[in-house]
Amino acid sequence: MKKIEAIIKPFKLGEVKEALSELGVKGMTVSDVKGFGRQKGHKE
């Protein structure tokens, strides 16, 4: 068994699920999270 953790943009979820399914991944847990902090740079 292997554990994979990934942080992806919400609009990429379908693409990631499809790719993992093609690799034989049969289940996953998806959580919607929000964050804050001092990091500068990327804004959505």
C-alpha positions as CSV (number, residue, x, y, z in Angstrom):
1,M,0.0,0.0,0.0
2,K,1.2,3.5,-0.8
3,K,0.0,6.9,0.4
4,I,0.0,9.8,-2.0
5,E,-0.7,13.4,-0.8
6,A,-1.1,16.1,-3.4
7,I,-2.2,19.7,-3.3
8,I,-3.8,20.6,-6.6
9,K,-5.9,23.4,-8.0
10,P,-9.6,22.7,-7.9
11,F,-10.0,22.9,-11.7
12,K,-7.4,20.1,-12.1
13,L,-9.3,17.6,-9.9
14,G,-11.1,15.8,-12.8
15,E,-7.9,15.4,-14.8
16,V,-6.0,14.1,-11.8
17,K,-8.8,11.6,-10.9
18,E,-8.8,10.3,-14.4
19,A,-5.1,9.9,-14.5
20,L,-5.0,8.0,-11.2
21,S,-7.9,5.8,-12.3
22,E,-5.9,4.8,-15.4
23,L,-3.1,3.8,-13.1
24,G,-5.4,1.6,-11.1
25,V,-6.1,3.8,-8.1
26,K,-9.6,2.7,-6.9
27,G,-10.3,5.3,-4.2
28,M,-9.3,8.6,-2.8
29,T,-10.2,11.3,-0.2
30,V,-10.7,14.8,-1.4
31,S,-10.8,17.8,1.0
32,D,-11.5,21.5,0.1
33,V,-9.0,23.5,2.2
34,K,-8.3,27.2,2.6
35,G,-5.0,28.7,3.8
36,F,-3.4,31.9,4.8
37,G,0.1,33.1,5.7
38,R,3.0,35.3,4.7
39,Q,3.8,33.6,1.4
40,K,4.0,36.1,-1.4
41,G,3.6,35.5,-5.1
42,H,0.8,33.5,-6.5
43,K,-2.7,34.9,-6.1
44,E,-6.0,33.5,-7.3
